[in-house]
Amino acid sequence: MRRRGVTVLVGALLLLLLSWQTTVLQVPYVEMGPGPTYNTLGAGDDGKPIINVDGAPVTKSAGQLRMTTVSVQPQMTLLEAMIGWWQKDRAVVPRELIYPPNRTEQQVEEENKKDFQASQSSAETVALRKLGYPVLVAIDEVSAGFPAEGQLQAGDVINSIDGKPVTSLAKLTELVRAEPAGTPRQVEYTRGADKRTATVATKAADDGTPRLGITVKSSQPHPFKLSIQLDRIGGPSAGLMFTLGIIDTIKEEDLTGGIIIAGTGTIDDEGNVGPIGGIPQKLVAAKAAKAKFFLTPAANCAEAVANAQPGLPLIKVSTADQALTALEQLRAGQTPAVCGP
């Protein structure tokens, strides 16, 4: 009996030790969970407007356009990981997926901040274009030895290449590289108040890519100041919702139709909506925020459908134009294109 008692005592002590270890032993995993959502038409945690416009009237909307986020717990104990694995609204993933071994946690956070700032810049570019303020791509310098020399000059604004509009620096590069080096291109440009056209052949650069032989810069004149203020958020996934928020803030029409609409998605200067991570957690966050619809990047549709929340239709969007059309359909009581078969 004494031996059995000792065995039980030792076993209990070992169990207690193991249980304690699960609460202190760090494991190489992180937990992704539903993060806070922010109405881009409202205020941030500091009570100040997220979208700020100075020099133009702003409008109030009856509904909301909520960007969604994912919370990340960077340090986990074994017990926390075990609990996380059992929770449906959370994902426990290897730490290296979020924090690669060759970068520190601080470096990753800095990259996320830069991505967030870039998403704001692209959102402003797209929104201003939709509001009637186009991007102007002007020549800064003409390189000697290229066919453009003598035909184009500094200050010329490039309007189109072969009839296709130049809407951004990236678009100009894309259009120029669409044909092999040496191909004559029709360049429509504005010099002063005059619109002109020149036939300019491209020339191969040192890396073999076709070039016109010009350096350019872009501007987007508009008669007001625009800025986005939201702290402690990183990554590029708020681009789409910022774009819609800016348009709704300045445009007289209420894009929401009084509905709470959540969403996510990157945005580039051409208005293309790209995929993001953490869609299952963002759907949970949107549902908790009482959203009635969720704007979903087309590339995330399959994952979104697999993690759908009851009563939260997944509206499929690939561009800012599609998102605007979907909002127009919702206001009219129609059903936009949704994810799924």
NORWOGI-V373786 format. One record per residue. N is the residue number from 1. RES is the residue in three letters. PHI is phi in degrees with one decimal (999 if undefined). Layout:
n = [N | N]
res = [RES | RES]
phi = [PHI | PHI]
This chain:
n = [1 | 2 | 3 | 4 | 5 | 6 | 7 | 8 | 9 | 10 | 11 | 12 | 13 | 14 | 15 | 16 | 17 | 18 | 19 | 20 | 21 | 22 | 23 | 24 | 25 | 26 | 27 | 28 | 29 | 30 | 31 | 32 | 33 | 34 | 35 | 36 | 37 | 38 | 39 | 40 | 41 | 42 | 43 | 44 | 45 | 46 | 47 | 48 | 49 | 50 | 51 | 52 | 53 | 54 | 55 | 56 | 57 | 58 | 59 | 60 | 61 | 62 | 63 | 64 | 65 | 66 | 67 | 68 | 69 | 70 | 71 | 72 | 73 | 74 | 75 | 76 | 77 | 78 | 79 | 80 | 81 | 82 | 83 | 84 | 85 | 86 | 87 | 88 | 89 | 90 | 91 | 92 | 93 | 94 | 95 | 96 | 97 | 98 | 99 | 100 | 101 | 102 | 103 | 104 | 105 | 106 | 107 | 108 | 109 | 110 | 111 | 112 | 113 | 114 | 115 | 116 | 117 | 118 | 119 | 120 | 121 | 122 | 123 | 124 | 125 | 126 | 127 | 128 | 129 | 130 | 131 | 132 | 133 | 134 | 135 | 136 | 137 | 138 | 139 | 140 | 141 | 142 | 143 | 144 | 145 | 146 | 147 | 148 | 149 | 150 | 151 | 152 | 153 | 154 | 155 | 156 | 157 | 158 | 159 | 160 | 161 | 162 | 163 | 164 | 165 | 166 | 167 | 168 | 169 | 170 | 171 | 172 | 173 | 174 | 175 | 176 | 177 | 178 | 179 | 180 | 181 | 182 | 183 | 184 | 185 | 186 | 187 | 188 | 189 | 190 | 191 | 192 | 193 | 194 | 195 | 196 | 197 | 198 | 199 | 200 | 201 | 202 | 203 | 204 | 205 | 206 | 207 | 208 | 209 | 210 | 211 | 212 | 213 | 214 | 215 | 216 | 217 | 218 | 219 | 220 | 221 | 222 | 223 | 224 | 225 | 226 | 227 | 228 | 229 | 230 | 231 | 232 | 233 | 234 | 235 | 236 | 237 | 238 | 239 | 240 | 241 | 242 | 243 | 244 | 245 | 246 | 247 | 248 | 249 | 250 | 251 | 252 | 253 | 254 | 255 | 256 | 257 | 258 | 259 | 260 | 261 | 262 | 263 | 264 | 265 | 266 | 267 | 268 | 269 | 270 | 271 | 272 | 273 | 274 | 275 | 276 | 277 | 278 | 279 | 280 | 281 | 282 | 283 | 284 | 285 | 286 | 287 | 288 | 289 | 290 | 291 | 292 | 293 | 294 | 295 | 296 | 297 | 298 | 299 | 300 | 301 | 302 | 303 | 304 | 305 | 306 | 307 | 308 | 309 | 310 | 311 | 312 | 313 | 314 | 315 | 316 | 317 | 318 | 319 | 320 | 321 | 322 | 323 | 324 | 325 | 326 | 327 | 328 | 329 | 330 | 331 | 332 | 333 | 334 | 335 | 336 | 337 | 338 | 339 | 340 | 341]
res = [MET | ARG | ARG | ARG | GLY | VAL | THR | VAL | LEU | VAL | GLY | ALA | LEU | LEU | LEU | LEU | LEU | LEU | SER | TRP | GLN | THR | THR | VAL | LEU | GLN | VAL | PRO | TYR | VAL | GLU | MET | GLY | PRO | GLY | PRO | THR | TYR | ASN | THR | LEU | GLY | ALA | GLY | ASP | ASP | GLY | LYS | PRO | ILE | ILE | ASN | VAL | ASP | GLY | ALA | PRO | VAL | THR | LYS | SER | ALA | GLY | GLN | LEU | ARG | MET | THR | THR | VAL | SER | VAL | GLN | PRO | GLN | MET | THR | LEU | LEU | GLU | ALA | MET | ILE | GLY | TRP | TRP | GLN | LYS | ASP | ARG | ALA | VAL | VAL | PRO | ARG | GLU | LEU | ILE | TYR | PRO | PRO | ASN | ARG | THR | GLU | GLN | GLN | VAL | GLU | GLU | GLU | ASN | LYS | LYS | ASP | PHE | GLN | ALA | SER | GLN | SER | SER | ALA | GLU | THR | VAL | ALA | LEU | ARG | LYS | LEU | GLY | TYR | PRO | VAL | LEU | VAL | ALA | ILE | ASP | GLU | VAL | SER | ALA | GLY | PHE | PRO | ALA | GLU | GLY | GLN | LEU | GLN | ALA | GLY | ASP | VAL | ILE | ASN | SER | ILE | ASP | GLY | LYS | PRO | VAL | THR | SER | LEU | ALA | LYS | LEU | THR | GLU | LEU | VAL | ARG | ALA | GLU | PRO | ALA | GLY | THR | PRO | ARG | GLN | VAL | GLU | TYR | THR | ARG | GLY | ALA | ASP | LYS | ARG | THR | ALA | THR | VAL | ALA | THR | LYS | ALA | ALA | ASP | ASP | GLY | THR | PRO | ARG | LEU | GLY | ILE | THR | VAL | LYS | SER | SER | GLN | PRO | HIS | PRO | PHE | LYS | LEU | SER | ILE | GLN | LEU | ASP | ARG | ILE | GLY | GLY | PRO | SER | ALA | GLY | LEU | MET | PHE | THR | LEU | GLY | ILE | ILE | ASP | THR | ILE | LYS | GLU | GLU | ASP | LEU | THR | GLY | GLY | ILE | ILE | ILE | ALA | GLY | THR | GLY | THR | ILE | ASP | ASP | GLU | GLY | ASN | VAL | GLY | PRO | ILE | GLY | GLY | ILE | PRO | GLN | LYS | LEU | VAL | ALA | ALA | LYS | ALA | ALA | LYS | ALA | LYS | PHE | PHE | LEU | THR | PRO | ALA | ALA | ASN | CYS | ALA | GLU | ALA | VAL | ALA | ASN | ALA | GLN | PRO | GLY | LEU | PRO | LEU | ILE | LYS | VAL | SER | THR | ALA | ASP | GLN | ALA | LEU | THR | ALA | LEU | GLU | GLN | LEU | ARG | ALA | GLY | GLN | THR | PRO | ALA | VAL | CYS | GLY | PRO]
phi = [999 | -63.1 | -63.3 | -64.1 | -64.3 | -63.5 | -61.7 | -63.0 | -63.4 | -63.0 | -61.7 | -64.6 | -64.6 | -63.5 | -63.8 | -62.7 | -64.2 | -64.4 | -62.8 | -64.5 | -60.8 | -64.5 | -89.7 | -122.4 | -72.5 | -80.0 | -119.8 | -79.8 | -133.2 | -127.2 | -112.8 | -105.8 | -135.4 | -60.0 | -99.9 | -69.3 | -111.5 | -130.9 | -77.0 | -65.0 | -92.2 | -117.9 | -114.1 | -87.4 | -63.2 | -85.8 | 81.9 | -96.4 | -56.7 | -71.9 | -103.8 | -114.9 | -125.8 | -123.3 | 109.6 | -149.4 | -67.7 | -115.4 | -115.2 | -108.0 | -109.1 | -77.7 | -105.0 | -139.4 | -122.6 | -100.2 | -80.2 | -114.2 | -134.2 | -119.9 | -90.6 | -123.4 | -98.4 | -75.6 | -120.0 | -135.7 | -89.8 | -59.9 | -63.7 | -62.8 | -64.5 | -63.3 | -65.1 | -61.6 | -62.6 | -89.1 | -91.6 | -69.3 | -90.3 | -129.2 | -130.2 | -102.1 | -126.3 | -54.9 | -57.1 | -65.9 | -70.8 | -101.5 | -122.8 | -55.0 | -59.4 | -86.2 | -134.6 | -79.5 | -59.5 | -65.8 | -63.7 | -63.3 | -63.2 | -65.2 | -63.1 | -63.4 | -64.3 | -64.7 | -62.3 | -64.8 | -65.9 | -64.5 | -65.5 | -63.9 | -61.6 | -65.9 | -61.5 | -64.0 | -59.2 | -67.7 | -62.6 | -63.2 | -61.8 | -67.0 | -88.2 | 100.5 | -118.6 | -72.1 | -79.3 | -104.3 | -105.0 | -113.1 | -75.9 | -96.9 | -159.9 | -107.5 | -80.0 | -67.9 | 89.3 | -105.0 | -57.8 | -67.5 | -61.3 | 91.2 | -109.3 | -109.2 | -147.4 | -57.3 | 100.2 | -64.6 | -100.2 | -79.7 | -94.4 | -158.1 | -121.9 | 53.0 | 82.5 | -97.6 | -61.0 | -95.4 | -106.3 | -167.9 | -60.5 | -63.1 | -66.6 | -60.5 | -60.2 | -60.8 | -68.4 | -64.8 | -83.5 | -73.1 | -125.1 | -61.9 | -57.6 | 97.9 | -76.1 | -66.6 | -120.6 | -87.2 | -106.4 | -95.9 | -144.9 | -114.8 | -121.0 | 66.7 | -101.3 | -101.9 | -96.1 | -134.6 | -133.6 | -132.6 | -95.9 | -125.8 | -78.2 | -83.9 | -135.3 | -70.2 | -78.9 | -59.8 | -89.6 | 91.8 | -77.5 | -70.5 | -138.2 | -81.7 | 88.5 | -132.4 | -106.7 | -130.9 | -140.9 | -118.6 | -146.3 | -143.1 | -59.3 | -152.6 | -85.1 | -154.2 | -98.3 | -133.3 | -151.0 | -120.7 | -124.8 | -155.8 | -88.6 | 62.2 | -120.9 | -133.4 | 88.7 | -95.8 | -76.1 | -91.3 | -54.2 | -61.2 | -69.0 | -65.5 | -57.9 | -65.3 | -64.1 | -64.3 | -59.9 | -66.8 | -67.2 | -95.5 | -72.3 | -65.2 | -72.4 | -82.2 | -69.5 | -80.9 | 62.8 | 80.8 | -102.1 | -85.9 | -121.0 | -107.9 | 177.6 | -159.7 | 136.9 | -74.2 | -140.1 | -108.9 | -64.2 | -92.1 | 87.6 | -79.7 | -96.3 | -110.4 | -72.7 | -137.0 | -101.3 | 73.7 | -60.3 | -60.1 | -70.0 | -69.0 | -66.3 | -62.1 | -63.4 | -64.3 | -62.4 | -64.9 | -84.9 | 67.9 | -66.7 | -100.4 | -145.8 | -131.1 | -76.8 | -116.6 | -57.0 | -54.6 | -69.5 | -100.8 | -59.0 | -60.2 | -67.1 | -65.5 | -62.6 | -67.8 | -123.5 | -61.0 | -100.9 | -56.7 | 75.4 | -125.7 | -59.5 | -101.9 | -85.2 | -86.4 | -136.6 | -117.2 | -141.7 | -62.9 | -60.5 | -63.9 | -64.5 | -65.0 | -63.7 | -62.2 | -65.3 | -62.6 | -65.5 | -62.8 | -63.8 | -88.9 | 78.5 | -96.6 | -106.6 | -72.1 | -63.4 | -119.7 | -69.0 | 115.7 | -67.1]
